[in-house]
Amino acid sequence: MHDLKISLITVAFNAQNTIERSIISVVGQKFNNVQYIVIDGGSTDDTINIINRYRDKIHVLVSEPDNGVYDAMNKGIALATGDIIGTINADDFLADDRVLGEVAEAFAQQDTDILYGNLDFINPDERVVRKWRSGRYHKGMFNRGWMPPHPTFYCRKALFDTHGAYSLEYGSAADYELMLRFIHAHNANVFYLDKIMVKMYIGGISNKNVGNRVKALSFDLKAMRKNGILFPYITVIFKPLRKILQFF
């Protein structure tokens, strides 16, 4: 298990209220074969000063303007040296200090290219307000609107090398398109770790207003068409319903 190295990427921009909680959750992990990468988009608040408090625990730090969260993730992926790559954004944190160890153990023991788990949405007081339990994946589930929680998504670096990183042309759905591409289009092996891996503060770019939600749906539809979803117009309706109502 300990031969596997995990590259974990944190993307941040003006995240002074949440970044420290995120960093602490990473540097406090019991599993230590980790390359921790932090990509800051040139924050103008206190974010970079908070990051620098933990500079000795961060293996790679980049602070410069970027073209959004997925461009920043791509910068991190290009700098990753681990066998496995995952992300934990500045608004998220690992649920306990055993998460990365269990991820590494699962990759070592299971015949898998990709792993995902469970996620809790929390309010600013860290009270759980919604749970995301997507359950085990079976081939074809993307056709019915299924998707795993991206903050719990870990995959082998070889997949990025072979199939590419996040495509910025899909806007806020770039994470969905990448998971769709890897799992649905290219049939990568998938393992479900039935564990709360991440806690995420409520909110998000794609849900801020009606205009953003409509734009997000259009990006979803574009991703579905690109990656061979059978009935994209139906699936684009099912996808947000599954996320909200937790249909498995």
URZI-V469437 format. One line per field, one symbol per residue. ss: DSSP state (H for helix, E for strand, C for the rest). burial: 1 if it has 16 or more other ideal C-beta (glycine too) atoms within 10 Angstrom, else 0. A space follows every 10 residues. Layout:
# URZI-V469437
ss = ???
burial = ???
This chain:
# URZI-V469437
ss = CCCCCEEEEE EECCCCCCHH HHHHHHHCCC CCCEEEEEEE CCCCCCHHHH HHCCHHHCCE EEECCCCCHH HHHHHHHHHC CCCEEEECCC CEEECCCCHH HHHHHHHHHC CCCEEEEEEE EECCCCCEEE EECCCCCCCC HHHHCCCCCH HHCEEEHHHH HHHCCCCHHH HHHHHHHHHH HHHHHCCCCE EEEEEEEEEE ECCCHHHCCH HHHHHHHHHH HHHHHHCCCC CHHHHHHHHH HHHHHCCC
burial = 0001111111 1110110111 1110110010 1011111111 1010001101 1001000101 1010010111 1111111001 0111111111 1111100011 1111111000 0111111111 1100000000 0101001000 1111111111 1111111011 0000111001 1111111111 1111000101 1110011111 1000010000 0000111011 1111011010 0100110011 01100000
